[in-house]
């Protein structure tokens, strides 16, 4: 088992459950892997944080109960409600409904009481055994919230009115009349129970539930978005909203992909963040610092904002991005496990994806094993889904003799080549080149020998940086490489010339040693001002190689003309040799 991990801004995000397949995989590969689950790498190495944590097609909404022991989620298809028990890490029950869910609220500390807003203009009240009651509202609803002090369920929708259903008296109350043609978001502050309505006109209306009057209107403004769109005031709608627990902060998400942070005592935002995708913000939440997590900032709280493509966590005080998560499927809702680093993501996939961020907070008590599991399983190599196939081009198919399979189900066309089963590829390669193993073995032997040769210790001569060629010639004179005796036909002449060359070599070696070791000449090899320019004309005139060539020509003429005086020729030769000895 291997956990998929991303490292954005040096913050590790572990995918502890959910599919890791991407949209770009070929359909035939996905279907085949589904049929052969016993060979599926993802299936055999999957991690189920919670058993059956998902829906047949997609998940719509999910929330953690106030006691932190259960998770309630809605999804399709068929429309249903599922409750998951954290203590048993499994699904507790599922319940089918007549219509898809828009949003829901948990009315009790656990899962036993909840109210659900459906897309057929109905509101359903559920208890632990069944659906307890159902009623309908005049207009299609978009969001709902529960005001616990008055027992009112507030429903906003495609109308200027916010409907109130009192569950204590069991009847509709007088609705709240807003200034907009539609209400997209309904929120209730847990600190002072202030009501906030995010409208389709791009405004936020604040209401006092005691007097049931509007006490203020917030009109967000975003630079660059000034032209009205679809009748909206500022060119955007309010699509998400959340109150901070201190009762002063409020986060507002817009349909243009921006998140604005406000202090209720001010009319201008102190922080504005662009999601960069231009998609409506679906979820925005305040995330306070969890116990056990460290942050160097004064205000350690973070904002979690999510649209259909990406989830971003960023600092409240600086606006700097903490990390980001980009699931493979579109996002419908995001839920944060309180006081932990665990996130649940509902989206357009069968699985509800779970992400664990250790730097955000510790693992919850019911999933304490995640602390060690992520570190152990991250470092193992991860096998890709293409490991059972080999990508080949048309030219390679012809060399293997498999070109006749083009168009058959054996070869899967992809980009500029084909995918072929790895077993078939290896068998065809062995038939096409039966001596491939022998060639490979010989190449390995040659590589081993070359490595052995390179590992031997070699004597290296360190040359100075100045006058390197001069120092090399002097070192060669020290070794006597210039003092080799030339070949001769006569033994006496060879001995006589050999002794003369040895004496000259000894003299040259002594001279070279004196130049190299005497401290008076050390600046020749250390000071760049004494650098000898061998390309200069003066150097070439004093040390021309033509003298040596002239000497060799004289020797050749002496050998050819045996009637001439040998002694005279030898004297001429000796004179020329003495002139061309040292820096030839």
N, C-alpha and C positions, 0 to 999 in steps of 0.2 A: 504494500500500500504506500502511495506517495501523495503528499498533499501539494496541491498547486498553490504557489506563493507568488505574490507580486511585491515589488519593493519601490514604491513611489515616495520620493522625498525621504528615502532611508527609513520608511515606516513599512514594516512587513504586514501584509494582509493575507491570511490563510483562508482558502476555500475549504471549509470543513465538511460541507455537504452540498449537493447540487451538481448538475451536469457541468462538465468542463468542455463539452463539444462546442465548436464555433459554427457560425452560420455558413462558412465558406467550404465546409466539407461536402463532397459529392453525395447526392441522394442515394446512389447505389451502395456507397460505402456505409452510410448510416443504417439503411435497411438491412443490409447483410449482417452488420454487427448486432442488430436487434434480434435477428433470427438465430444467431450463434452466440448466445450470451455466455456460453461456457468458454468461448475464445475471446471474448471482449475484454480488452485490457482495463477499460474504465469500470466495467461491471465487476470483474474479479478483484479489482483493487479499490473499490468504492468504500466510502465511509458513510454510514448512516448515523448521523448525530441523533435523530429522532426517527423511529420506525414509521414508514408510510407518511413521511413529512412532505405532502404535496397533494395534487389533485389530478384527475385524469387528463385535463387539457391545460388549464391555466389557473392561477390564484389571483384573486382580486384585492382583498383586504386582509390584514392580520393585526392583532393586538395582543399584548401580554396583559393578563388580569392584574388588578392592583396588588394582590398578595404575591405575585411573582411565581406562582406554581403551575399556571396553565397558559396556553396560547390558543386563542380562538381565531380561526381563519375562515374566509369564504372564497369559493372558487366555482369553476365550471369544468366540464359539462357532464352531467346534468347539474344545475345549480344546487349547491349544497353547503352546509356548515360543518366544519370539523373542529373538534377540540382535542388538543394534545396535552398529555400529562408529562410534566418535566420530571417528576419523581420516578416514573416508570419508563421515561424516554420512548413513549409510544402513543399512538392515537387512542383517545378514550372512547370517542363515538363520532359518528357522522350522521347528519340529518339533512334530508332533501327538502328543497323549497320549490315554489311554483315559478319564481322569477329570479333573475340575477340580482345580486346585491350591489347597492351603490355605496353604502357605508353602514356602520353599526357602532353601537356603544354598549359597553359592559356596565350594567347598573349595580351589581353587587361586587363584593371583594373577590369572589371567585367567578366561575363561569355560569352559575345557576340562573342568573337573570340577565337578559340582554334585549335590546331593541334594535331592529334591523329596518333600514330604509331600502325598499326594492325599486327596480326600474319600471314597475307597472303602477306607480302612484300609490303603493300600499305601504303601510307600516306594520311590522309583525313584532309581537312581544313573545319571547320564548322563556320558558322556565326549564328546570332540569329534566322534565319528562317529555315535553312536547311544545308545540306552538300554542301559547295560551290565548292570544287574541290578535285579531287583524282588523285594521281600519284603513280607510283611504283618505287621501288629501286632495284638494281641488286641482293642484298643479303638480307637474313632475318635480320631484325633489332632487337636490344636488348635494346636500350635506345636512347633518343633524348633530346636535349636542344635547347634553343632559345637565340641567340646572338642579342640583341636589336639594338646595334649600326650599325651593317652591315645588319640587317634584314635576317640573315642566320639561317636556321633550321639545326642543326647538328645532324646526325643520325649515330650511331655506331652499328655494328652488327657482323655477322660471316664473317668478311673480315678484312684485314689490313687497309682498307680505311675508313675514316670518311666522309660520303657523306654530301654535302652542298646544300641546296635548298634555293635560295634567293626568298623571297616572294615579294620583291619590283620589281625585274625584271621578276619574274615568270619563272625561269629556274634553271637548275642545274649548280653549279659552280665547279671549279676544286676541287676534293676531297683532303683531307689531308692524307698523307701516313704515317702510323705508323710502328713501328718495330715489332709489334705483329701480330699474325694470327687472332685475334679477339678482339673486343672492347666491354666490358660489360657495362661500365658506362661512361656517358658524362656529365660534369658539367661546368658551367660558373660562375666565381666569380662576384658578384654584386658590389664589391668594385673597382677592377681594370680590370675586364673583361678578366682575364686569363682563358684559356681553359685547362681543365684537362680531360684526358682519362684514365680510369681504364681498363687494358687489362687482357686477360685470361692467360698471362704469369706471372702474379703477379707483374707487374710494373705499375707506374703511370707516364704518359707523360704529360708535361706541354708545351703548345703552346701559342705563341704570335699571337693574331688575326690580328694585324696590318701588321706584316711581314710574317705571315702564315708559321712560322718556329718553330721547336722544340727548346726550350730554356733550357730544363732540364728533367732528368729522375729520378724518385724516385724508389728505389728498397727496399721495406720493407723486413725485416727479422724477423722471429719468432723463438724463441728457441724451439727446439724439432721437427721442421718441416724443414728438409733439403733435403730429397729425392724428386726428381722430380716425379710428379704424372700427368699423362695424358699430358706429354710434357711441363708442366709448369716449370718455372725456380726455384721457391722456394717451390713447393709442394702445392701451393694454388693460387687461382685467386682473383682478385679484384671484389667484388660483390656490393659494395655500397661506396658512397663518398659524402662529403658535405664540402663547404667552410664556414668559419666563416665570420661574417659581417665586422670584422676589416681588412680583406684581408690578414692576416698572418697565421691564423690557418686553418688546413685542417684535417678532420677526414676520415680515410680509413677503410672500412670494408672488410673482406676477406671471402673466401668460407670455411675456417676452423673454423669460429666462433670467430675471434679475431677482435678487434677494436684498431687502432693505431692513436694517435694524434701527428701531426707534426707541427712544425713551419717551414714556407717556407724558413727561413734562415738557417735551419739545416737539416742534412740528417738522423738524428736519432730521433726516437719518444721520447717524454718526458713522454708519458703515454701509456701503453698497457693493454687492458682489454680483458679477456677471457669470452665469453658468457656461457661456461660450457656445452653446448649441442652439439658442433661439427657441427652445421648446418650453412649454408651460411647466412651471414648478409644480410637482405633484405632492411633495412632502418637504416640510421644513420643520426642524425640531431643535430645541435647545438641549445641549448635552453638557451637564455639569461634570466637574472633575470627579472621577470615581475614586474610591478609597484604594490606595495602593499604587496609583498612577502619579507620575511626577511631571510637572510642567514648570519651566522657568518663568513664565509670564505671570504678571500680577493677576489678571483675570484669566483663569485657566479654562473657562467654559468654551465650548465649541458649538458651531452651528452645523447641522447636517442638512444639506439641501440636495434634492434629487429630482431629476426630470426623467423622461423615458429612456435616456441613454446612459447617464452617469450619475454616480453618487459622490458628492464632495463633502469633505469635512474640513472646516477652516476656522481659524481663530477669531474670536469675537473682538478682541482688542486691536489686533493688527490686520486682520483680513487675510493673512498668509495661509495658503492651502496646507493643511496638515497631511492629508492623503486623499486619494480618490479611488473609487471602485467602478469598473465598467463591466457589468455582466454581459453575457453573450446574448441575452434576450431583453426585450423591452421591459421596463420597470413599471409596476402598478402601485406598489406601496412599499415602504421601508419601516421596520420596527426595530427599535433599540432595546436590548435587554438592560433594564436599569442597573446601575452600579457595576457594569461589566464592559468588556470589549467585544461583545457578541452582537452581530447584526443579522436580522432576518429580512430577506428581500422577496416580495411577492411579484411575480412577473408572468410574462407570456411563455411559460414553460411548465412542464408537469411537476418539477421539483420546486420546492421553496428553498432557495439558496441561503446558506448560512456562511457568514464571514467572521473570522476571529482576528482582532487587532490587539496584540498584547500591550502596545504602547498606549492604547486608549483606556484599558482597564483590565483587571484580572478576569479569568474565566468564572462563570457562575458556579455556585456550590454543586449543582446537579451535574455539571460538566467539568469538574475539576481536572479530569484527565487530559483536557486540552492543553494544559500548561506544559506537560512533558511530551505529549503526542506530537505537537507541532515541531518541536526541536528535533526529535528522533527521526521523524519521517520526512523532513524537508531535505536532508542531505543525501538521500538515496537517489540514484538516477531514475529518471522518469522515462518510461517507454512511450513513444508516440504511436498514434493509431495507424501510421503508415509502415510500421516495421515489418509487416507480413507481405509487403509489396515492394517491387522494384520499378523505378521510373526509367524508361528507356526511350530513346529517340528512334526514328525510322531507320537511320543508317545502322544502328546497333542491332535492330531487328533483322536486317538483311544479312549482317555478318553472322548472326546466330541461326539463320535459316527459319525464322519465325514470321517472315513477312506475309506468309499465306494466312495467318491468323487475324490479320487486320479486318475489322468488321464483325468478328465473332465475339461472343460474350467473354472470351478468355482475356482479351485486351480491352482495357477501359480507357478510352481517349481522354486526355487531360492536357490542356495547353498545347505545347508543341511536340508532345510525345504520347506515351501510353503507360498505364500501370499494368504490370504483369505479376502474377503470383511468384513469390520469391523462390519457391521450390521448383517451379517450372523453369525459371531463369537459370538457376544453378545447374539443373540437369541439362538444359540446352547448351550452356557454356562448357560443361564437361565434354559433351559430344563434339562440339565445334572445335575445341582445342584440348585434345586428350593429354598433351604434354604441359599443360599449364602448371600443374603441381611441381613437376621437375624443374621448370624454369623458375618458379617461385622459390624452390628450395635452393637452387644454385645462387640466386640473387641474395637470399638470406645468408648463405655462407660467405659470399663476397663482402656483404655488409659487415659481418662479424670480423672478418680479416682486416677490413679497413679500420674498424674501430680499434682492433688490437694494435695496428700500426700507429694510429694516432695517439694511443695511450703510452707509447714508449717515451722515455726521457731523452731528449735531444739536447746536445750542447749548443747553446745559443750565445752569440757574440753581441755584446751591447755596443753599438756604435754611437759616437757623439752626434749632436744635432748640427754642428758646424763642421764643414769639410769631411763629410762622410766617406766620399770616394777616396780621398787622400788617406784617411785613417784605414780604410780597407786595404789599400795597396801596401801600406806600411805593415799591417798585420800579416799580410801574405808574405812579405819579405822576412818577417820574424820566423815564420814557419818554414822558410827555405823553398817556397813554391817557385820562386824565380831562379833558383839555382840548379835546375835540372840540366844534365849534360846532354848535348845533341848527339844523334846517331852518327856513326862514322864507320867506314869500311875497314880501316886499319886499327888493330888492337892498340898499338903504341900511340897512334894519334888519339884514339879514344881515351886512353889513360891520361895523356898529356892534357887534352882539352877538358876532361872531367875534373882533373885536379885543379886546373885554372878556374873552372866554373864554381867549384866548391869554395875556393878561396874568395872569389868575388861574392858568392852568396853569404859567406860568413861576415865579410866586411859590410855588405848591405844589411844583414840582420842586426849587426851591432849598431849601425847608423839608425835604422828604424827604431830599435829599442831606446836609443838615446833620445830620439825625437818624441817618442810616445811617453816615456817615463820622466824625462827631465822637466822640472817645474818651470823652467824658463820658456818652454814652448807650449804651455798649457792653454794660453790664450788663443792659439791657433784653432783649437777645437771647442772653445767656450765662448769667445767673443765674436759676434756676428760681423764685426768690422774687418776681421781677417778671413772672411769667406772668399774662396777662390772661385772665380767665375770661369768655368771651363768652356763656356760658349763664347768667350771674348776672343777677339782676333789675336791679341798679344799672346794668350795662352796657346792658341793653335799654332802660331808661328814658332814658339819655343818648344812645343811638345807635339810635333807633327808625326803622324804614323808613317809618312812616306820614307823616312830614313830607314825604318825597319824593312819596308818593302824593297828598297834599293839594296840593302844588305843581302836579302834572300836572292835577289837577281844576280848579284855578284857571285854568290856561292854556286848557283846553278851554272853560270858560265865557267867557273873554275873546274867543275866536275866534267863538263863537256870537252874542254880543251886540255887534254893531258900532256900535250907537248910543251906547254908554257911552264915557266918557272914556278914550282909549287911554293917555294919559300916566299917569293914576292907576293903571290896571291894571298898566302896565309897572313902575311904582315898587313896587307890591305884590309883583309877581313877583320883582323884583330883591332885595327884602328877604328873601323866602322862600328864594331861591337862596343868598343869602349865609349864611343860617342852617343850611343843610343841605349844606354843601360837603365838609368835610374827611373825617370818618370816617363818612360816610352808610352 
